[in-house]
Amino acid sequence: MANNHGETPSDEFLEQILGFPAYAGGAEPNLAGNDVVLAAMMLQLGSGCSFMQAAGMTIDHLVDCFRYGEFGVILDADSVVGRIGLTSLSLSLSDFYSVNRNYSTRLVLHIRDSRGRVTGAAATALDLLKDREVDAIIGPQKSVQANFVIGLGDAANVPIISFSATSPSLHTQSSYFVQTALNDAAQVDAIAAIVKYFRWSQVVFVYEDSDYGNGIIPYLSNAFQEVNARVSYRSVIPVSATDDFILKELYKMKTMQTRVFVVHCSSSLASKLFVQANEAEMMSEGYAWIVTSGLMDLFYSFDSNVVESMQGVLGVKPLVPRSRRLRSATARWKKLFLQDNPGISRAEMNLFGLWAYDTLWALAMAAEKVGFKEPSSLQNTSVLNSTDLFVTETSQTGPKLLGAISETTFKGLSGDFHLVKGQREPSSFQILNVVGNKAREVGIWTPSTRSLHARNENETSKNLTSITWPGESTNVPKGWEVPVSGKKLRIGVPATPVYKEFVNVQTDPQTNTTTFSGYIIDLFESVMAELPYAVRYEYVAFEATGSGSYDNLTFQVSQGNYDAAVGDITITEHRSQFVDFTLPIEEGGVSRTQKIKYENPNDKLIFLEPLTKKLWLTAIALFIFTGVALWILEHRVNKAFRGPRSEHVGLIFYIPFMSLVFANRERIVSNLARLVLVIWIFVVLILSSTYTASLSARLTAWQLQQADTNINVLIRNGDYVGCRKGSFIVNYLQSLGFEESKIRIYDSLDDFDVALDKGSAKGGITAFFSRTPHTDLFLSKYCNKYMKVGIPYSTQGFAYVFPKGSPLVADVSRAIIKLTDNHRKSAIKERWIRNSACSEDEPLASNAKWKSIDLKSFKILFGITAGITATCLVVFLVSYLYQNRDFIHRISNSGATTWSKIRAICKHFDQRDPKSFRCSRDKEDDGNSSPDLNVYPSHHRSTVVPISSEEMPTENVAANQSR
């Protein structure tokens, strides 16, 4: 904003353009008319006026040598950040124009003190905008102050540039707000990486109740969720909290299990907090404290007693690159700070000072780009006529200045200066550990890898240097403890269990004392004894009714009414949404139990059961085939196989059947027939032995009938099914397709026994569904009456229940594995759940059933038999056709019909073989030959074939008649 000529420049203006106070010791300035001083000022300013031109110039004329802009600064002058910021701004202004002497612009800073109040910041901002008509405002210092000042800057088109307001919510309020400090959300991933590195499963937030404190909490919560860490408690402390309030809150947190605390508050509140935490003995071994960058950056400003109370604290801080320029600026800054603040003996350049330095440097570069050639403000006529204090003129330079600073990039003291949508680009973070009076670096977090590593190691090493924890311990805190002074863990136990071998709760009516026993109770006590620390707990009977009692128990754990739940509780997807389960202590699966049904030995058709239908039909077919084969092979050569045709059929069935008992008297004379008969007797021997054994077993022992394993049959038939009260199986059965009205709930094993024995038709149930361990226990008592049916449905097993994020889950699971590996778990189970009382010789509940002998068992044997028999027949028929080839040839060449030829061949085959030795020997005994024989002469042999006159050819008949 150009100075109006003729006005006397203010002392503030002279001080800013000189880069040092225009007067010292409170004396009034006396520079007008002092040509030497004016010339020195010009040289200092590096303006375009020469030294000779400066001679005789007045201050009023001096301002014509350059263009300058006026900027406001709003800070809390009595605060640490305010003092550090003012010194850094002054040093940056001097350094910038010392380096850039040829620049034609100069900045004039109008510094205002907000006195730490929101109203003070608002009032000073209005004064700067209305009276000074500044082109930009550096500040305010606090996030709560920025909320109001941002609105004023947005209305006046004046950029509000803050190097100390770090709330993440500020940058979304206006495009005229520039955050040259890293906002608090940039550090949450680094803090979450620390929690993940040490495998802490839950943390406690401790933060102040202000915009600064509340702004980071949503981002921290999301970051912890990504690393599977749960926020177990949030301690919100008022900004004006007393020591007694803080101590009371600390004692409350001490009684909790979590030992990891993340602190985000102002330095003044943190000073009280850590002193009181040390008094409450919460800065001892086993505790872990993590502070945000705002506190870590102000660590060197804390009093010695506060630093002593913070021993072992971890913190994060944006990483500042080391450079020679940084060391030089830090040394000059300390000297200047001690000059400006003579009452302070210790000074340390912190991150807020570096950000302030870079902020002014960027603003000076942007001002040089803008140039301030035009009037900086556009007169708003409404301002002249309005009595509203909040109506200001609209800046013409502000939008240009905002665009210029957004595009400004350079390497500053704090690192690369680059704005992205009005925010500082995120950087890496240091991980610091408070040891003694120093904050020692133990690692670095980088946003590219999102992991921790030591500075001198590769980014993929993921190792930190040694850390000293509270209490001067080098042991990493496990993140939680069961407080000795706290209450005992309340362990919920189902009060009305069905399977008392697993869980049994009994109350003595006289003493009103409750005892807890059972396999799962004993196992839980053994598991807790294996933990590397002592845990005090007590059992509490959980009284509930209805089918969802176990769901209700797990829900009560999630609500904090119980610290854990122990029982035969199944892991389900629904329950796992609000509680955590340990590793399973028993196998999973849902089994189906039904009543055993035996086969009836008095069945009239039981004699058919040993063989299947296919085997019966095949055996009968082979029986007939063998009989026919024997008749064919023996008919021409054996007297016993001759006779009337009616006897031929009897022989076909008689010979194979009598061979079953080896009682056939007919002598077999053909070798081929003998071979067929020997093979058939071998088959009969095996088949009859197998049949006899199977039938004997069926008649002497009852056997289970095969139950239908398809659950849809039960649904289709409308059968009733049952399950245990309080079990998840009710919903599980409904998911399988059962109607709710078809599901019956029972309280005891005796009720199951009665219901299964009755069946659905008599008011009971057809099938009983239960967990596989429960089914095994039930069948161990009723193995002679019931059996498992089908394959168990796959589900998760039993487990212990803890609240979400409970650190006990991992340790208890490891103890379960240990007891399983050393077989102690099995020994505990054997004490409560013994093996079945049924003898192995008794029919156990299973899906076994007598199987009828199938055809495939005799496939090879029958194949051999049929093959040999068929081969014998083929050999015989080929031999017959060859020996009678002349006869066959004459018959085939005759003019008779096909049917006549077939009959002639069959009649020829039916005659006794004239060449047979046995046939010749029995010739006299046999008697007369047939009178209707027709002899066909042959050169080598004579064959007698009986042919009727109708079957003879026509020409032969005529020849006979002529004779």
Secondary structure, 3 states (H helix, E strand, C coil): CCCCCCCCCCHHHHHHHHCCCCCCCCCCCCCCCCHHHHHHHHHHHCCCCCHHHHCCCCHHHHHHHCEEEEEEEEECCCCHHHHHHHHHHHHHHHHHHHHCCCCCEEEEEEEEECCCCHHHHHHHHHHHHHCCCCCCEECCCCHHHHHHHHHHHHHHCCCEEECCCCCCCHHHCCCCEEECCCCHHHHHHHHHHHHHHCCCCEEEEEEECCHHHHHCHHHHHHHHHHCCCEEEEEEEECCCCCHHHHHHHHHHHHCCCECEEEEECCHHHHHHHHHHHHHCCCCCCCCEEEECHHHHHCHHHCCHHHHHHCCCCEEEEECCCCCHHHHHHHHHHHHHHHHHCCCCCCCCCCHHHHHHHHHHHHHHHHHHHHCCCCCCEECCHHHHHCCCCCCCCEECHHHHHHHHHHCCCEEECCEEECEECCEECCCCEEEEEEECCEEEEEEEEECCCCEEECCCCCCCCCCCCCCCEHHHECCCCCCECCCCCCCCEEEEEECCCCCCCCCEEEECCCCCCEEEECHHHHHHHHHHHHCCCCCCEEEEEECCCCCCHHHHHHHHHHCCCCCEECCCCECCCCHHHCEEECCCCECCCEEEEEECCECCCCCCCHHHCCECHHHHHHHHHHHHHHHHHHHHHHCCCCHHHCCCHHHHHHHHHHHHHHCCCCCCCCCCCCHHHHHHHHHHHHHHHHHHHHHHHHHHHHHHCCCECCCCCCHHHHHHHCCCEEEECCCCHHHHHHHHCCCHHHEEEECCHHHHHHHHHHCHHHCCCCEEEEEHHHHHHHHHHCCCCEEEEEEEECCCCECCEEECCCCHHHHHHHHHHHHHHCCHHHHHHHHHCCCCCCCCCCCCCCCCCCCCECHHHHHHHHHHHHHHHHHHHHHHHHHHHHHCHHHHHHHHHCCCCHHHHHHHHHHHHHCCCCCCHHHHHCHHHHCCCCCCCEEECCCCCCEEECCCHHHCCHHHHHHHHHC
